[in-house]
Amino acid sequence: MSLHRFVRDIRSCRVSVRRSQIASTAAIYAMLTPTFGLLAVFSLVPFVWAFVTSFFDYEVGGESRFVGLANYTEYLHDPTLLSSFGNLLFLTAFGLAVVMTAPLIVAKLIFSLKSERARYLYRVLFLIPIVVPGVAGMMIWQGMIYNDTGLLNETLRLFGRDDLTRGWLSDPRTVLWAVVFMGFPFAGGINILIYYAGLAGISESIHEAAELDGARGLMKFFKIDVPLVMSQIKLLTILTVIGTVQGFEGMFILTKGGPGFRTMVPGLWMYMNAFSFQRMGYACAIGVILFLLILSLTVLNMRYFRSSEELTAEAI
Amino acid sequence: MRHRGGQILLHAILIGILSLTLAPFVFVINNSLRSNSEMNHAFFGLPKLGHDLFSGYRYAWEVLRPYTLNTILVCVVTGLGVVFVGSVSAYVFSRCRFKGKDSLFLAVLAFMMIPGVLTLVPSFLWVKQLGLLNSHWVLILPYMAGGQVFAIFLFKSFFDGLPGELFESAKMDGAGHFRLYWSVVLPLSKSVVAVVAIVNILGTWNNFLWPFITNSDAKYHVISSGLFLMNQSNVSSNYATMFAAYVLASIPLLILFLYATKPFMQGVTSGAFKA
């Protein structure tokens, strides 16, 4: 092989390497284009637009007028403000109490079974409710259980307590409780699986050590299981809080916020302002306020709520 | 709880809770076979044989059939799109080196922090301006944009865990990124693909508000919005039809679950879901 040819080969090789690197950088950005294109058009634009619109008085088809912070100051005096945030607080508290108890207890009960097959079977059976569309689930409770001739009233009549029957979703005294008790006993769905994964991740040796130290039954549950599934509790806490603050589908389907503003929540009021009263700017301002609320709650949760990894690290 | 009596007690408690959980659905199935007059006569009771048991189902299916087909179409296209776009991007973030990689990945994750309640109204105004209202795309494209983020996150953590030698040896054989992605990574990722697809289909199937406000044309209704409108219309005065509709609306996902229980349970139990 001549020296000349050798040099030429090396040179061409270098060129081709450089070319292929350029090509592959271009290819990399090309492969990321769908992701960033979709995010830019359908996530970033609405995100920015929400803030911008919140400073305008804007109706679809009408003229938009810059009003500064007027939408925000108006919301501070909104007639629904107190009741809707009060309801939000109640719904969040109830949701948290539920998500931290019922699925965890059921997961622990299933996990305590000896037979591997029974454990699998129960997990599958408790999963069944997720095949029912959420809207259908709510309307089933509305039509089957809370209805005038539904399960609750008919059961009361069966026991001769006609005096207690009522429209559970129209009586202002019962409506909030009726809404939160939808889905009782709160055991169906994937929360059980999430807790179960946490329980299954606890090594057998920790339980044995605890038993040697004399821990039994409930005490073992609270001292070993609960701290070690804290990561799962933390996840479900965040998801519940975020879901409750922005959720209003249930109220929209069941009560429309009524009777009066008894079941009004900020999200539903935002929806009504946008799509019933055509007040887009005002609706966006409520959306921004809810976003800021969610953001600060998430940050607080991240900062002050210890996951099990952090708890273990501290114990060591 | 290790002795025999304890085990029997556990079963008893679990069966009790399970019955309460499933009771409403049992009532729905039972009453979907009973006529209004039977219901009014006695709330508790089994369907009377001898009359046309399935009339509710026939009528409900007539109404629901186009909605079901729409939903399946949207679910399939969205699911395929999210799996494809998500896994390609996750592959790039996991296996390629390039400028600005970390900040781009963080940018993607940041989108998980944007709540739907903030963007609902402006998204509606935006797709209206784009002329997308009353089409399948007004559902598919935003669902893909939102769904891909969690998919990228799941795919990337899975790809990061694949052994490096796999890629080295394939590269030695002269495989480019496309070959690596298509014939090495994807075949190994079936379980993650299943989880991403199922989580996505569940989300799409259940989504109610967005299709309700963007597609007012009955031609494009999906199951959720269709059921709601059915419940608002005079159909709802016929209990059996409504209850039959709820049952019918649940069957497609039930079928999906018969096939996908295992990978789904494995995926959720793998420990990816914690904070």
Chai-1 contact restraints between the chains, C-beta under 6 A:
chainA,res_idxA,chainB,res_idxB,connection_type,confidence,min_distance_angstrom,max_distance_angstrom,comment,restraint_id
A,T25,B,F98,contact,1.0,0.0,6.0,A-B,restraint_1
A,I28,B,V92,contact,1.0,0.0,6.0,A-B,restraint_2
A,I28,B,C96,contact,1.0,0.0,6.0,A-B,restraint_3
A,I28,B,F98,contact,1.0,0.0,6.0,A-B,restraint_4
A,M31,B,V88,contact,1.0,0.0,6.0,A-B,restraint_5
A,M31,B,V92,contact,1.0,0.0,6.0,A-B,restraint_6
A,L32,B,S89,contact,1.0,0.0,6.0,A-B,restraint_7
A,L32,B,V92,contact,1.0,0.0,6.0,A-B,restraint_8
A,P34,B,V85,contact,1.0,0.0,6.0,A-B,restraint_9
A,T35,B,V85,contact,1.0,0.0,6.0,A-B,restraint_10
A,T35,B,S89,contact,1.0,0.0,6.0,A-B,restraint_11
A,L38,B,M144,contact,1.0,0.0,6.0,A-B,restraint_12
A,L38,B,A145,contact,1.0,0.0,6.0,A-B,restraint_13
A,L39,B,F111,contact,1.0,0.0,6.0,A-B,restraint_14
A,L39,B,A145,contact,1.0,0.0,6.0,A-B,restraint_15
A,F42,B,L141,contact,1.0,0.0,6.0,A-B,restraint_16
A,F42,B,P142,contact,1.0,0.0,6.0,A-B,restraint_17
A,F42,B,A145,contact,1.0,0.0,6.0,A-B,restraint_18
A,S43,B,F111,contact,1.0,0.0,6.0,A-B,restraint_19
A,S43,B,A145,contact,1.0,0.0,6.0,A-B,restraint_20
A,V45,B,W126,contact,1.0,0.0,6.0,A-B,restraint_21
A,P46,B,T119,contact,1.0,0.0,6.0,A-B,restraint_22
A,P46,B,P122,contact,1.0,0.0,6.0,A-B,restraint_23
A,P46,B,S123,contact,1.0,0.0,6.0,A-B,restraint_24
A,P46,B,W126,contact,1.0,0.0,6.0,A-B,restraint_25
A,F47,B,I114,contact,1.0,0.0,6.0,A-B,restraint_26
A,F47,B,T119,contact,1.0,0.0,6.0,A-B,restraint_27
A,W49,B,P122,contact,1.0,0.0,6.0,A-B,restraint_28
A,A50,B,L118,contact,1.0,0.0,6.0,A-B,restraint_29
A,A50,B,T119,contact,1.0,0.0,6.0,A-B,restraint_30
A,A50,B,P122,contact,1.0,0.0,6.0,A-B,restraint_31
A,T53,B,P122,contact,1.0,0.0,6.0,A-B,restraint_32
A,L109,B,L10,contact,1.0,0.0,6.0,A-B,restraint_33
A,L109,B,L14,contact,1.0,0.0,6.0,A-B,restraint_34
A,S112,B,M1,contact,1.0,0.0,6.0,A-B,restraint_35
A,S112,B,L10,contact,1.0,0.0,6.0,A-B,restraint_36
A,L113,B,L10,contact,1.0,0.0,6.0,A-B,restraint_37
A,K114,B,Q7,contact,1.0,0.0,6.0,A-B,restraint_38
A,Y122,B,L14,contact,1.0,0.0,6.0,A-B,restraint_39
A,V124,B,T261,contact,1.0,0.0,6.0,A-B,restraint_40
A,L125,B,L18,contact,1.0,0.0,6.0,A-B,restraint_41
A,V131,B,S250,contact,1.0,0.0,6.0,A-B,restraint_42
A,V131,B,L253,contact,1.0,0.0,6.0,A-B,restraint_43
A,V131,B,L254,contact,1.0,0.0,6.0,A-B,restraint_44
A,V131,B,F257,contact,1.0,0.0,6.0,A-B,restraint_45
A,V132,B,S250,contact,1.0,0.0,6.0,A-B,restraint_46
A,P133,B,N206,contact,1.0,0.0,6.0,A-B,restraint_47
A,P133,B,I223,contact,1.0,0.0,6.0,A-B,restraint_48
A,P133,B,S224,contact,1.0,0.0,6.0,A-B,restraint_49
A,P133,B,A249,contact,1.0,0.0,6.0,A-B,restraint_50
A,G134,B,N206,contact,1.0,0.0,6.0,A-B,restraint_51
A,V135,B,F208,contact,1.0,0.0,6.0,A-B,restraint_52
A,V135,B,S224,contact,1.0,0.0,6.0,A-B,restraint_53
A,V135,B,L227,contact,1.0,0.0,6.0,A-B,restraint_54
A,V135,B,F228,contact,1.0,0.0,6.0,A-B,restraint_55
A,A136,B,L227,contact,1.0,0.0,6.0,A-B,restraint_56
A,A136,B,Y246,contact,1.0,0.0,6.0,A-B,restraint_57
A,A136,B,A249,contact,1.0,0.0,6.0,A-B,restraint_58
A,M139,B,N231,contact,1.0,0.0,6.0,A-B,restraint_59
A,I140,B,P24,contact,1.0,0.0,6.0,A-B,restraint_60
A,I140,B,V28,contact,1.0,0.0,6.0,A-B,restraint_61
A,I140,B,Y246,contact,1.0,0.0,6.0,A-B,restraint_62
A,M144,B,P24,contact,1.0,0.0,6.0,A-B,restraint_63
A,M144,B,F27,contact,1.0,0.0,6.0,A-B,restraint_64
A,E154,B,F43,contact,1.0,0.0,6.0,A-B,restraint_65
A,P185,B,I17,contact,1.0,0.0,6.0,A-B,restraint_66
A,P185,B,L20,contact,1.0,0.0,6.0,A-B,restraint_67
A,A187,B,I17,contact,1.0,0.0,6.0,A-B,restraint_68
A,A187,B,T21,contact,1.0,0.0,6.0,A-B,restraint_69
A,G188,B,T21,contact,1.0,0.0,6.0,A-B,restraint_70
A,I190,B,V268,contact,1.0,0.0,6.0,A-B,restraint_71
A,L193,B,V268,contact,1.0,0.0,6.0,A-B,restraint_72
A,I194,B,F273,contact,1.0,0.0,6.0,A-B,restraint_73
A,A197,B,T269,contact,1.0,0.0,6.0,A-B,restraint_74
A,A197,B,G271,contact,1.0,0.0,6.0,A-B,restraint_75
A,S231,B,K274,contact,1.0,0.0,6.0,A-B,restraint_76
A,S231,B,A275,contact,1.0,0.0,6.0,A-B,restraint_77
A,Q232,B,K274,contact,1.0,0.0,6.0,A-B,restraint_78
A,K234,B,A275,contact,1.0,0.0,6.0,A-B,restraint_79
A,L235,B,K274,contact,1.0,0.0,6.0,A-B,restraint_80
A,L235,B,A275,contact,1.0,0.0,6.0,A-B,restraint_81
A,Q246,B,P115,contact,1.0,0.0,6.0,A-B,restraint_82
A,Q246,B,V117,contact,1.0,0.0,6.0,A-B,restraint_83
A,E249,B,F208,contact,1.0,0.0,6.0,A-B,restraint_84
A,E249,B,L209,contact,1.0,0.0,6.0,A-B,restraint_85
A,G267,B,V117,contact,1.0,0.0,6.0,A-B,restraint_86
A,A274,B,V121,contact,1.0,0.0,6.0,A-B,restraint_87
A,A283,B,V121,contact,1.0,0.0,6.0,A-B,restraint_88
A,C284,B,V121,contact,1.0,0.0,6.0,A-B,restraint_89
A,G287,B,V117,contact,1.0,0.0,6.0,A-B,restraint_90
A,G287,B,L118,contact,1.0,0.0,6.0,A-B,restraint_91
A,L290,B,V117,contact,1.0,0.0,6.0,A-B,restraint_92
A,F291,B,P115,contact,1.0,0.0,6.0,A-B,restraint_93
A,F291,B,L118,contact,1.0,0.0,6.0,A-B,restraint_94
A,I294,B,P115,contact,1.0,0.0,6.0,A-B,restraint_95
A,S307,B,A275,contact,1.0,0.0,6.0,A-B,restraint_96
